[in-house]
């Protein structure tokens, strides 16, 4: 008699473990699908740079030192070249930048 109860109890325990695993898998799948949907609704990276007209003025390279100052000097000397480059850091989504030159209009390129 007691053996029958133990078997039923062990069977119920296996069933509850399966139910928990299925529940956890369903929650993980739902969270993943929700995250994927939210990610797909974000503004995309701009991989094709869009020039601004009139072209914005870059910050003064004298505000910076070392390689950062040199990068700002190049951006100031050849803005038509820099604006043809896309920026891959995500600033098109977060800061509204349309091309790499936009990063040199503020301190974004220094970070």
N, CA, C and O atoms as a printed pandas DataFrame, in Angstrom:
     atom_number atom_name residue_name chain_id  residue_number  x_coord  y_coord  z_coord
0              1         N          UNK        A               1    0.828   -1.178    0.000
1              2        CA          UNK        A               1    0.000    0.000    0.000
2              3         C          UNK        A               1    0.879    1.252    0.000
3              4         O          UNK        A               1    0.647    2.180   -0.774
4              5         N          UNK        A               2    1.874    1.269    0.860
5              6        CA          UNK        A               2    2.758    2.422    0.952
6              7         C          UNK        A               2    3.592    2.558   -0.312
7              8         O          UNK        A               2    3.915    3.674   -0.718
8              9         N          UNK        A               3    3.952    1.429   -0.949
9             10        CA          UNK        A               3    4.695    1.463   -2.196
10            11         C          UNK        A               3    3.901    2.175   -3.281
11            12         O          UNK        A               3    4.472    2.933   -4.066
12            13         N          UNK        A               4    2.626    1.949   -3.335
13            14        CA          UNK        A               4    1.764    2.582   -4.316
14            15         C          UNK        A               4    1.752    4.097   -4.136
15            16         O          UNK        A               4    1.770    4.853   -5.107
16            17         N          UNK        A               5    1.721    4.525   -2.873
17            18        CA          UNK        A               5    1.739    5.964   -2.596
18            19         C          UNK        A               5    3.071    6.580   -3.023
19            20         O          UNK        A               5    3.108    7.675   -3.584
20            21         N          UNK        A               6    4.159    5.865   -2.752
21            22        CA          UNK        A               6    5.478    6.375   -3.129
22            23         C          UNK        A               6    5.605    6.476   -4.645
23            24         O          UNK        A               6    6.183    7.430   -5.165
24            25         N          UNK        A               7    5.060    5.482   -5.351
25            26        CA          UNK        A               7    5.113    5.525   -6.815
26            27         C          UNK        A               7    4.313    6.706   -7.338
27            28         O          UNK        A               7    4.763    7.425   -8.231
28            29         N          UNK        A               8    3.119    6.904   -6.778
29            30        CA          UNK        A               8    2.295    8.028   -7.208
30            31         C          UNK        A               8    2.990    9.347   -6.882
31            32         O          UNK        A               8    2.957   10.288   -7.674
32            33         N          UNK        A               9    3.607    9.405   -5.728
33            34        CA          UNK        A               9    4.300   10.614   -5.307
34            35         C          UNK        A               9    5.489   10.900   -6.217
35            36         O          UNK        A               9    5.702   12.050   -6.603
36            37         N          UNK        A              10    6.275    9.867   -6.571
37            38        CA          UNK        A              10    7.415   10.039   -7.461
38            39         C          UNK        A              10    6.939   10.436   -8.857
39            40         O          UNK        A              10    7.562   11.270   -9.515
40            41         N          UNK        A              11    5.848    9.845   -9.303
41            42        CA          UNK        A              11    5.291   10.174  -10.610
42            43         C          UNK        A              11    4.791   11.622  -10.630
43            44         O          UNK        A              11    4.991   12.340  -11.609
44            45         N          UNK        A              12    4.152   12.037   -9.563
45            46        CA          UNK        A              12    3.663   13.418   -9.477
46            47         C          UNK        A              12    4.833   14.390   -9.440
47            48         O          UNK        A              12    4.757   15.472  -10.021
48            49         N          UNK        A              13    5.920   14.013   -8.759
49            50        CA          UNK        A              13    7.096   14.863   -8.690
50            51         C          UNK        A              13    7.724   15.027  -10.069
51            52         O          UNK        A              13    8.111   16.132  -10.450
52            53         N          UNK        A              14    7.827   13.910  -10.830
53            54        CA          UNK        A              14    8.359   13.999  -12.202
54            55         C          UNK        A              14    7.470   14.886  -13.058
55            56         O          UNK        A              14    7.973   15.696  -13.837
56            57         N          UNK        A              15    6.185   14.747  -12.927
57            58        CA          UNK        A              15    5.250   15.555  -13.693
58            59         C          UNK        A              15    5.401   17.030  -13.333
59            60         O          UNK        A              15    5.370   17.888  -14.216
60            61         N          UNK        A              16    5.564   17.331  -12.051
61            62        CA          UNK        A              16    5.690   18.733  -11.667
62            63         C          UNK        A              16    7.027   19.308  -12.146
63            64         O          UNK        A              16    7.087   20.485  -12.502
64            65         N          UNK        A              17    8.087   18.520  -12.164
65            66        CA          UNK        A              17    9.362   18.988  -12.690
66            67         C          UNK        A              17    9.237   19.293  -14.172
67            68         O          UNK        A              17    9.739   20.310  -14.651
68            69         N          UNK        A              18    8.564   18.405  -14.898
69            70        CA          UNK        A              18    8.342   18.646  -16.326
70            71         C          UNK        A              18    7.527   19.918  -16.533
71            72         O          UNK        A              18    7.828   20.726  -17.412
72            73         N          UNK        A              19    6.506   20.083  -15.722
73            74        CA          UNK        A              19    5.660   21.272  -15.854
74            75         C          UNK        A              19    6.468   22.539  -15.599
75            76         O          UNK        A              19    6.300   23.543  -16.291
76            77         N          UNK        A              20    7.337   22.486  -14.609
77            78        CA          UNK        A              20    8.179   23.645  -14.308
78            79         C          UNK        A              20    9.131   23.915  -15.472
79            80         O          UNK        A              20    9.291   25.066  -15.878
80            81         N          UNK        A              21    9.762   22.878  -16.011
81            82        CA          UNK        A              21   10.675   23.061  -17.140
82            83         C          UNK        A              21    9.951   23.607  -18.367
83            84         O          UNK        A              21   10.461   24.492  -19.054
84            85         N          UNK        A              22    8.769   23.077  -18.637
85            86        CA          UNK        A              22    7.988   23.575  -19.770
86            87         C          UNK        A              22    7.596   25.027  -19.534
87            88         O          UNK        A              22    7.644   25.842  -20.455
88            89         N          UNK        A              23    7.209   25.353  -18.308
89            90        CA          UNK        A              23    6.840   26.727  -17.981
90            91         C          UNK        A              23    8.013   27.685  -18.134
91            92         O          UNK        A              23    7.861   28.776  -18.683
92            93         N          UNK        A              24    9.182   27.278  -17.649
93            94        CA          UNK        A              24   10.376   28.114  -17.760
94            95         C          UNK        A              24   10.750   28.293  -19.232
95            96         O          UNK        A              24   11.092   29.399  -19.652
96            97         N          UNK        A              25   10.688   27.222  -20.013
97            98        CA          UNK        A              25   11.002   27.320  -21.441
98            99         C          UNK        A              25   10.023   28.256  -22.146
99           100         O          UNK        A              25   10.426   29.041  -23.004
100          101         N          UNK        A              26    8.750   28.179  -21.791
101          102        CA          UNK        A              26    7.746   29.056  -22.400
102          103         C          UNK        A              26    8.008   30.515  -22.032
103          104         O          UNK        A              26    7.889   31.401  -22.878
104          105         N          UNK        A              27    8.363   30.763  -20.779
105          106        CA          UNK        A              27    8.674   32.131  -20.365
106          107         C          UNK        A              27    9.907   32.665  -21.085
107          108         O          UNK        A              27    9.929   33.818  -21.516
108          109         N          UNK        A              28   10.926   31.831  -21.212
109          110        CA          UNK        A              28   12.148   32.258  -21.904
110          111         C          UNK        A              28   11.858   32.554  -23.372
111          112         O          UNK        A              28   12.347   33.543  -23.918
112          113         N          UNK        A              29   11.073   31.707  -24.003
113          114        CA          UNK        A              29   10.720   31.942  -25.406
114          115         C          UNK        A              29    9.911   33.227  -25.545
115          116         O          UNK        A              29   10.133   34.003  -26.474
116          117         N          UNK        A              30    8.984   33.454  -24.636
117          118        CA          UNK        A              30    8.178   34.677  -24.676
118          119         C          UNK        A              30    9.025   35.913  -24.456
119          120         O          UNK        A              30    8.842   36.919  -25.142
120          121         N          UNK        A              31    9.950   35.855  -23.506
121          122        CA          UNK        A              31   10.837   37.000  -23.245
122          123         C          UNK        A              31   11.741   37.260  -24.446
123          124         O          UNK        A              31   11.978   38.411  -24.813
124          125         N          UNK        A              32   12.238   36.198  -25.051
125          126        CA          UNK        A              32   13.080   36.354  -26.236
126          127         C          UNK        A              32   12.315   36.978  -27.395
127          128         O          UNK        A              32   12.828   37.858  -28.087
128          129         N          UNK        A              33   11.089   36.516  -27.601
129          130        CA          UNK        A              33   10.270   37.070  -28.685
130          131         C          UNK        A              33    9.938   38.538  -28.420
131          132         O          UNK        A              33    9.943   39.355  -29.341
132          133         N          UNK        A              34    9.651   38.866  -27.170
133          134        CA          UNK        A              34    9.353   40.260  -26.822
134          135         C          UNK        A              34   10.575   41.138  -27.040
135          136         O          UNK        A              34   10.455   42.237  -27.581
136          137         N          UNK        A              35   11.740   40.677  -26.631
137          138        CA          UNK        A              35   12.978   41.431  -26.831
138          139         C          UNK        A              35   13.296   41.614  -28.305
139          140         O          UNK        A              35   13.717   42.694  -28.721
140          141         N          UNK        A              36   13.097   40.570  -29.097
141          142        CA          UNK        A              36   13.347   40.655  -30.530
142          143         C          UNK        A              36   12.401   41.656  -31.183
143          144         O          UNK        A              36   12.813   42.431  -32.046
144          145         N          UNK        A              37   11.147   41.642  -30.777
145          146        CA          UNK        A              37   10.179   42.603  -31.319
146          147         C          UNK        A              37   10.579   44.036  -30.953
147          148         O          UNK        A              37   10.556   44.923  -31.807
148          149         N          UNK        A              38   10.943   44.264  -29.695
149          150        CA          UNK        A              38   11.336   45.604  -29.254
150          151         C          UNK        A              38   12.583   46.059  -30.001
151          152         O          UNK        A              38   12.665   47.218  -30.409
152          153         N          UNK        A              39   13.555   45.168  -30.188
153          154        CA          UNK        A              39   14.775   45.510  -30.912
154          155         C          UNK        A              39   14.456   45.869  -32.357
155          156         O          UNK        A              39   15.037   46.809  -32.902
156          157         N          UNK        A              40   13.543   45.136  -32.984
157          158        CA          UNK        A              40   13.219   45.389  -34.389
158          159         C          UNK        A              40   12.491   46.711  -34.584
159          160         O          UNK        A              40   12.492   47.250  -35.690
160          161         N          UNK        A              41   11.874   47.243  -33.543
161          162        CA          UNK        A              41   11.132   48.494  -33.642
162          163         C          UNK        A              41   12.017   49.725  -33.448
163          164         O          UNK        A              41   11.553   50.849  -33.639
164          165         N          UNK        A              42   13.279   49.532  -33.074
165          166        CA          UNK        A              42   14.187   50.657  -32.873
166          167         C          UNK        A              42   14.580   51.246  -34.220
167          168         O          UNK        A              42   14.482   50.596  -35.261
168          169         N          UNK        A              43   15.027   52.494  -34.169
169          170        CA          UNK        A              43   15.545   53.105  -35.397
170          171         C          UNK        A              43   16.787   52.333  -35.822
171          172         O          UNK        A              43   17.630   52.017  -34.983
172          173         N          UNK        A              44   16.913   52.025  -37.099
173          174        CA          UNK        A              44   18.069   51.239  -37.553
174          175         C          UNK        A              44   19.344   52.067  -37.574
175          176         O          UNK        A              44   19.305   53.297  -37.606
176          177         N          UNK        A              45   20.483   51.364  -37.556
177          178        CA          UNK        A              45   21.751   52.044  -37.779
178          179         C          UNK        A              45   21.711   52.622  -39.188
179          180         O          UNK        A              45   21.170   52.000  -40.102
180          181         N          UNK        A              46   22.269   53.787  -39.361
181          182        CA          UNK        A              46   22.352   54.353  -40.701
182          183         C          UNK        A              46   23.656   53.873  -41.302
183          184         O          UNK        A              46   24.735   54.340  -40.935
184          185         N          UNK        A              47   23.546   52.936  -42.228
185          186        CA          UNK        A              47   24.737   52.391  -42.855
186          187         C          UNK        A              47   25.095   53.165  -44.117
187          188         O          UNK        A              47   26.225   53.075  -44.597
188          189         N          UNK        A              48   24.153   53.918  -44.654
189          190        CA          UNK        A              48   24.421   54.789  -45.783
190          191         C          UNK        A              48   24.405   56.212  -45.262
191          192         O          UNK        A              48   23.349   56.713  -44.876
192          193         N          UNK        A              49   25.548   56.871  -45.242
193          194        CA          UNK        A              49   25.600   58.221  -44.676
194          195         C          UNK        A              49   24.753   59.208  -45.484
195          196         O          UNK        A              49   24.653   59.109  -46.706
196          197         N          UNK        A              50   24.156   60.147  -44.781
197          198        CA          UNK        A              50   23.324   61.173  -45.401
198          199         C          UNK        A              50   23.970   62.527  -45.122
199          200         O          UNK        A              50   24.041   62.947  -43.967
200          201         N          UNK        A              51   24.444   63.218  -46.163
201          202        CA          UNK        A              51   25.056   64.535  -45.947
202          203         C          UNK        A              51   24.019   65.556  -45.477
203          204         O          UNK        A              51   22.854   65.491  -45.868
204          205         N          UNK        A              52   24.445   66.483  -44.652
205          206        CA          UNK        A              52   23.573   67.581  -44.210
206          207         C          UNK        A              52   23.902   68.806  -45.041
207          208         O          UNK        A              52   25.066   69.051  -45.359
208          209         N          UNK        A              53   22.900   69.564  -45.390
209          210        CA          UNK        A              53   23.100   70.838  -46.075
210          211         C          UNK        A              53   22.331   71.902  -45.341
211          212         O          UNK        A              53   21.116   71.764  -45.192
212          213         N          UNK        A              54   22.957   72.942  -44.880
213          214        CA          UNK        A              54   24.384   73.217  -44.966
214          215         C          UNK        A              54   25.170   72.273  -44.059
215          216         O          UNK        A              54   24.649   71.759  -43.068
216          217         N          UNK        A              55   26.411   72.062  -44.414
217          218        CA          UNK        A              55   27.287   71.166  -43.652
218          219         C          UNK        A              55   27.567   71.783  -42.288
219          220         O          UNK        A              55   27.895   72.967  -42.210
220          221         N          UNK        A              56   27.446   71.004  -41.203
221          222        CA          UNK        A              56   27.708   71.552  -39.868
222          223         C          UNK        A              56   29.191   71.849  -39.648
223          224         O          UNK        A              56   30.051   71.256  -40.298
224          225         N          UNK        A              57   29.479   72.755  -38.744
225          226        CA          UNK        A              57   30.846   73.127  -38.401
226          227         C          UNK        A              57   31.339   72.232  -37.269
227          228         O          UNK        A              57   30.626   72.008  -36.292
228          229         N          UNK        A              58   32.550   71.727  -37.404
229          230        CA          UNK        A              58   33.113   70.856  -36.374
230          231         C          UNK        A              58   33.661   71.693  -35.220
231          232         O          UNK        A              58   33.875   72.899  -35.350
232          233         N          UNK        A              59   33.881   71.029  -34.100
233          234        CA          UNK        A              59   34.490   71.711  -32.953
234          235         C          UNK        A              59   35.954   72.033  -33.252
235          236         O          UNK        A              59   36.583   71.405  -34.104
236          237         N          UNK        A              60   36.463   72.996  -32.554
237          238        CA          UNK        A              60   37.854   73.420  -32.700
238          239         C          UNK        A              60   38.781   72.313  -32.199
239          240         O          UNK        A              60   38.647   71.888  -31.051
240          241         N          UNK        A              61   39.716   71.833  -33.021
241          242        CA          UNK        A              61   40.652   70.798  -32.588
242          243         C          UNK        A              61   41.499   71.223  -31.395
243          244         O          UNK        A              61   42.009   70.366  -30.673
244          245         N          UNK        A              62   41.661   72.538  -31.169
245          246        CA          UNK        A              62   42.433   73.033  -30.035
246          247         C          UNK        A              62   41.810   72.705  -28.691
247          248         O          UNK        A              62   42.456   72.862  -27.655
248          249         N          UNK        A              63   40.559   72.251  -28.694
249          250        CA          UNK        A              63   39.898   71.851  -27.447
250          251         C          UNK        A              63   40.391   70.492  -26.951
251          252         O          UNK        A              63   40.112   70.096  -25.820
252          253         N          UNK        A              64   41.130   69.781  -27.812
253          254        CA          UNK        A              64   41.525   68.408  -27.511
254          255         C          UNK        A              64   43.044   68.256  -27.604
255          256         O          UNK        A              64   43.746   69.172  -28.033
256          257         N          UNK        A              65   43.532   67.100  -27.199
257          258        CA          UNK        A              65   44.961   66.808  -27.285
258          259         C          UNK        A              65   45.169   65.462  -27.965
259          260         O          UNK        A              65   44.246   64.654  -28.071
260          261         N          UNK        A              66   46.387   65.235  -28.421
261          262        CA          UNK        A              66   46.781   63.928  -28.951
262          263         C          UNK        A              66   46.007   63.506  -30.184
263          264         O          UNK        A              66   45.710   64.315  -31.063
264          265         N          UNK        A              67   45.686   62.217  -30.229
265          266        CA          UNK        A              67   44.990   61.643  -31.375
266          267         C          UNK        A              67   43.595   62.226  -31.565
267          268         O          UNK        A              67   43.110   62.342  -32.691
268          269         N          UNK        A              68   42.966   62.586  -30.477
269          270        CA          UNK        A              68   41.633   63.172  -30.571
270          271         C          UNK        A              68   41.708   64.511  -31.300
271          272         O          UNK        A              68   40.881   64.792  -32.167
272          273         N          UNK        A              69   42.692   65.333  -30.955
273          274        CA          UNK        A              69   42.868   66.618  -31.634
274          275         C          UNK        A              69   43.149   66.395  -33.118
275          276         O          UNK        A              69   42.628   67.121  -33.965
276          277         N          UNK        A              70   43.966   65.400  -33.433
277          278        CA          UNK        A              70   44.280   65.107  -34.835
278          279         C          UNK        A              70   43.018   64.676  -35.595
279          280         O          UNK        A              70   42.808   65.092  -36.734
280          281         N          UNK        A              71   42.196   63.860  -34.980
281          282        CA          UNK        A              71   40.953   63.436  -35.629
282          283         C          UNK        A              71   40.045   64.636  -35.898
283          284         O          UNK        A              71   39.445   64.729  -36.969
284          285         N          UNK        A              72   39.940   65.553  -34.937
285          286        CA          UNK        A              72   39.124   66.748  -35.143
286          287         C          UNK        A              72   39.743   67.658  -36.217
287          288         O          UNK        A              72   39.015   68.332  -36.945
288          289         N          UNK        A              73   41.077   67.680  -36.320
289          290        CA          UNK        A              73   41.734   68.461  -37.380
290          291         C          UNK        A              73   41.378   67.891  -38.757
291          292         O          UNK        A              73   41.068   68.643  -39.681
292          293         N          UNK        A              74   41.422   66.585  -38.888
293          294        CA          UNK        A              74   41.086   65.943  -40.157
294          295         C          UNK        A              74   39.621   66.204  -40.502
295          296         O          UNK        A              74   39.294   66.500  -41.652
296          297         N          UNK        A              75   38.757   66.098  -39.525
297          298        CA          UNK        A              75   37.335   66.339  -39.773
298          299         C          UNK        A              75   37.095   67.779  -40.219
299          300         O          UNK        A              75   36.250   68.035  -41.077
300          301         N          UNK        A              76   37.827   68.701  -39.644
301          302        CA          UNK        A              76   37.684   70.112  -40.029
302          303         C          UNK        A              76   38.284   70.374  -41.411
303          304         O          UNK        A              76   37.734   71.156  -42.186
304          305         N          UNK        A              77   39.411   69.722  -41.723
305          306        CA          UNK        A              77   40.087   69.941  -43.002
306          307         C          UNK        A              77   39.384   69.260  -44.172
307          308         O          UNK        A              77   39.416   69.770  -45.292
308          309         N          UNK        A              78   38.744   68.102  -43.924
309          310        CA          UNK        A              78   38.123   67.345  -45.023
310          311         C          UNK        A              78   36.714   66.879  -44.642
311          312         O          UNK        A              78   36.450   65.677  -44.604
312          313         N          UNK        A              79   35.817   67.815  -44.362
313          314        CA          UNK        A              79   34.469   67.401  -43.946
314          315         C          UNK        A              79   33.725   66.618  -45.022
315          316         O          UNK        A              79   32.904   65.756  -44.708
316          317         N          UNK        A              80   34.013   66.918  -46.302
317          318        CA          UNK        A              80   33.334   66.195  -47.390
318          319         C          UNK        A              80   33.717   64.718  -47.401
319          320         O          UNK        A              80   32.933   63.878  -47.843
320          321         N          UNK        A              81   34.908   64.398  -46.923
321          322        CA          UNK        A              81   35.345   63.012  -46.830
322          323         C          UNK        A              81   34.703   62.325  -45.615
323          324         O          UNK        A              81   34.189   61.212  -45.725
324          325         N          UNK        A              82   34.737   62.988  -44.479
325          326        CA          UNK        A              82   34.214   62.406  -43.235
326          327         C          UNK        A              82   32.704   62.177  -43.325
327          328         O          UNK        A              82   32.204   61.188  -42.789
328          329         N          UNK        A              83   31.969   63.070  -43.992
329          330        CA          UNK        A              83   30.519   62.912  -44.063
330          331         C          UNK        A              83   30.108   61.757  -44.972
331          332         O          UNK        A              83   28.940   61.368  -44.975
332          333         N          UNK        A              84   31.037   61.206  -45.736
333          334        CA          UNK        A              84   30.733   60.041  -46.569
334          335         C          UNK        A              84   30.856   58.728  -45.791
335          336         O          UNK        A              84   30.508   57.663  -46.301
336          337         N          UNK        A              85   31.348   58.813  -44.566
337          338        CA          UNK        A              85   31.569   57.619  -43.751
338          339         C          UNK        A              85   30.408   57.414  -42.783
339          340         O          UNK        A              85   30.007   58.338  -42.076
340          341         N          UNK        A              86   29.872   56.196  -42.758
341          342        CA          UNK        A              86   28.849   55.922  -41.750
342          343         C          UNK        A              86   29.498   55.726  -40.390
343          344         O          UNK        A              86   30.680   55.393  -40.304
344          345         N          UNK        A              87   28.745   55.926  -39.353
345          346        CA          UNK        A              87   29.225   55.689  -37.998
346          347         C          UNK        A              87   28.532   54.439  -37.473
347          348         O          UNK        A              87   27.310   54.323  -37.565
348          349         N          UNK        A              88   29.288   53.518  -36.931
349          350        CA          UNK        A              88   28.745   52.240  -36.495
350          351         C          UNK        A              88   28.521   52.146  -34.991
351          352         O          UNK        A              88   28.206   51.068  -34.487
352          353         N          UNK        A              89   28.673   53.240  -34.270
353          354        CA          UNK        A              89   28.554   53.159  -32.815
354          355         C          UNK        A              89   27.108   53.258  -32.338
355          356         O          UNK        A              89   26.851   53.100  -31.145
356          357         N          UNK        A              90   26.174   53.511  -33.222
357          358        CA          UNK        A              90   24.776   53.604  -32.828
358          359         C          UNK        A              90   24.291   55.021  -32.611
359          360         O          UNK        A              90   23.154   55.229  -32.187
360          361         N          UNK        A              91   25.146   56.013  -32.898
361          362        CA          UNK        A              91   24.744   57.398  -32.665
362          363         C          UNK        A              91   23.627   57.833  -33.611
363          364         O          UNK        A              91   22.973   58.847  -33.369
364          365         N          UNK        A              92   23.403   57.072  -34.690
365          366        CA          UNK        A              92   22.278   57.402  -35.562
366          367         C          UNK        A              92   20.963   57.186  -34.820
367          368         O          UNK        A              92   19.973   57.868  -35.083
368          369         N          UNK        A              93   20.963   56.235  -33.894
369          370        CA          UNK        A              93   19.760   55.976  -33.085
370          371         C          UNK        A              93   19.674   56.892  -31.879
371          372         O          UNK        A              93   18.616   57.449  -31.586
372          373         N          UNK        A              94   20.786   57.046  -31.185
373          374        CA          UNK        A              94   20.742   57.736  -29.896
374          375         C          UNK        A              94   20.919   59.236  -30.001
375          376         O          UNK        A              94   20.344   59.979  -29.207
376          377         N          UNK        A              95   21.705   59.699  -30.969
377          378        CA          UNK        A              95   21.976   61.132  -31.069
378          379         C          UNK        A              95   21.429   61.746  -32.356
379          380         O          UNK        A              95   21.557   62.953  -32.565
380          381         N          UNK        A              96   20.823   60.933  -33.219
381          382        CA          UNK        A              96   20.260   61.442  -34.455
382          383         C          UNK        A              96   21.291   61.800  -35.509
383          384         O          UNK        A              96   20.997   62.575  -36.420
384          385         N          UNK        A              97   22.493   61.252  -35.402
385          386        CA          UNK        A              97   23.536   61.553  -36.380
386          387         C          UNK        A              97   23.225   60.900  -37.720
387          388         O          UNK        A              97   22.743   59.768  -37.766
388          389         N          UNK        A              98   23.499   61.610  -38.804
389          390        CA          UNK        A              98   23.245   61.105  -40.147
390          391         C          UNK        A              98   24.506   60.629  -40.857
391          392         O          UNK        A              98   24.425   59.908  -41.851
392          393         N          UNK        A              99   25.665   61.027  -40.357
393          394        CA          UNK        A              99   26.935   60.591  -40.927
394          395         C          UNK        A              99   28.028   60.813  -39.886
395          396         O          UNK        A              99   27.765   61.344  -38.807
396          397         N          UNK        A             100   29.246   60.409  -40.209
397          398        CA          UNK        A             100   30.339   60.476  -39.237
398          399         C          UNK        A             100   30.737   61.917  -38.895
399          400         O          UNK        A             100   31.226   62.165  -37.793
400          401         N          UNK        A             101   30.541   62.853  -39.797
401          402        CA          UNK        A             101   30.871   64.243  -39.512
402          403         C          UNK        A             101   30.065   64.773  -38.325
403          404         O          UNK        A             101   30.554   65.609  -37.565
404          405         N          UNK        A             102   28.843   64.293  -38.169
405          406        CA          UNK        A             102   28.003   64.724  -37.046
406          407         C          UNK        A             102   28.669   64.440  -35.695
407          408         O          UNK        A             102   28.421   65.149  -34.720
408          409         N          UNK        A             103   29.503   63.416  -35.638
409          410        CA          UNK        A             103   30.197   63.085  -34.386
410          411         C          UNK        A             103   31.234   64.147  -34.010
411          412         O          UNK        A             103   31.624   64.253  -32.847
412          413         N          UNK        A             104   31.679   64.930  -34.994
413          414        CA          UNK        A             104   32.700   65.949  -34.751
414          415         C          UNK        A             104   32.110   67.339  -34.527
415          416         O          UNK        A             104   32.843   68.305  -34.315
416          417         N          UNK        A             105   30.792   67.432  -34.574
417          418        CA          UNK        A             105   30.112   68.707  -34.321
418          419         C          UNK        A             105   29.995   68.920  -32.807
419          420         O          UNK        A             105   29.864   70.049  -32.333
420          421         N          UNK        A             106   30.045   67.827  -32.072
421          422        CA          UNK        A             106   30.022   67.892  -30.610
422          423         C          UNK        A             106   31.172   67.029  -30.086
423          424         O          UNK        A             106   32.062   66.661  -30.853
424          425         N          UNK        A             107   31.164   66.713  -28.835
425          426        CA          UNK        A             107   32.264   65.930  -28.239
426          427         C          UNK        A             107   32.083   64.431  -28.390
427          428         O          UNK        A             107   32.820   63.650  -27.788
428          429         N          UNK        A             108   31.108   64.028  -29.189
429          430        CA          UNK        A             108   30.823   62.592  -29.356
430          431         C          UNK        A             108   32.039   61.817  -29.880
431          432         O          UNK        A             108   32.301   60.706  -29.419
432          433         N          UNK        A             109   32.770   62.377  -30.818
433          434        CA          UNK        A             109   33.918   61.674  -31.395
434          435         C          UNK        A             109   35.052   61.529  -30.386
435          436         O          UNK        A             109   35.928   60.683  -30.564
436          437         N          UNK        A             110   35.051   62.333  -29.342
437          438        CA          UNK        A             110   36.112   62.261  -28.336
438          439         C          UNK        A             110   35.849   61.177  -27.298
439          440         O          UNK        A             110   36.736   60.850  -26.510
440          441         N          UNK        A             111   34.663   60.627  -27.287
441          442        CA          UNK        A             111   34.334   59.610  -26.279
442          443         C          UNK        A             111   34.575   58.218  -26.773
443          444         O          UNK        A             111   34.346   57.255  -26.042
